[in-house]
Amino acid sequence: MTRFAPVLAALFACGGDDGAMNPDGGGDGSNGSGDGGGCMRPALDQPWLSGLVSGVVTQLASAPRYLTTERQAARTYLSNQLTQMGWTPQLHNYATGANVYATIPSTTGATKQIIVGAHYDTVQFSPGASDNATGCAAVMALARYLKDMTCRNAVITIVFFDEEEAGLFGARAFAQTLSPANVLAVHTIDQVGWDSDNDKRFEIELPTTTLETEYRAAASVVGVPVTRTSTQGTDHEAFRDLGFAAVGISEEYVGGDTSPERHKTTDTANTVTFSYNELAAKLAAQVVMTEAAP
């Protein structure tokens, strides 16, 4: 995570109720849902979620992802995970690196896209468990949720960005391949594994009014509080600069409850609160599955 100087958080927060219904009449995190017409949407609580999140973080954080060879190994791992889910990974090569992405088609013929991403690179010598294997784990979990969402009224692109730490290079290169007119929303996830005060709070960074409303509704379903901030300096900025509706999701970077191991050799998997990382995956999944619902 490449951060600029912190800015003041907006004084907006909301709690949640695990029993709340989805805005679109979907499940409540315990039960799947259908629309009576053969469309099924998976429940947020899934038996595979814990193992997937901890597995992705542990594997990615087994080594730094700074050198070209290290980043290539990470790309291979992420591609293999997408393949095992049945998605087709592709590389988006640019001058100094490569993004890994998979395009999940709509089932209704819709062509508007939703972009969900996280950066996989690290600074030199850091294994980058919090920054940003946790974000990658949440995005990979979303890819798995979408396997069980049988009706999707949008094309959903799952993307793992290269070279965020060097200056958002991967996200900027990827954003230039898209048109804001054809993208409903961009969601990027960066550092979602530290919650020392156990308040389960997430920060939503520079959301549009519509995206803020979506995240507050999703937070009520998942049972977590959220705070709106004006944080920049990570992948969502690359899209916002080009006119996309974009938002970042993170732990409490502005609120001060953020990993002290960031950019250090000690940013290892054993510092991650995996239950909190799973909540981030659920929050993103609730938002995106609602956006993509027919």
Protein Blocks (a to p, Z undefined) as FASTA:
>chain_A
ZZddddddddbdddddfkbccfkopaehjaccdehnopacddfbdfklmmmmmmmmmmmm
mpccfbfmlmmmmmmmmmmmmmmnopacdddddfkbccdddddddfeopabdcdddddfb
dcehiaolmlomkmmmmmmmmmmmmmmmmbdcbdcdddddehklnnommmmmmmmmpcfk
lpfbdcddehjabcfkonopacdehiafklmmmmmmmmmmnopacdddfbehilklmmmm
nopacddddddfknopacfkgoiaklcfklpcfklmmmmmmmmmmmmmmmmpZZ
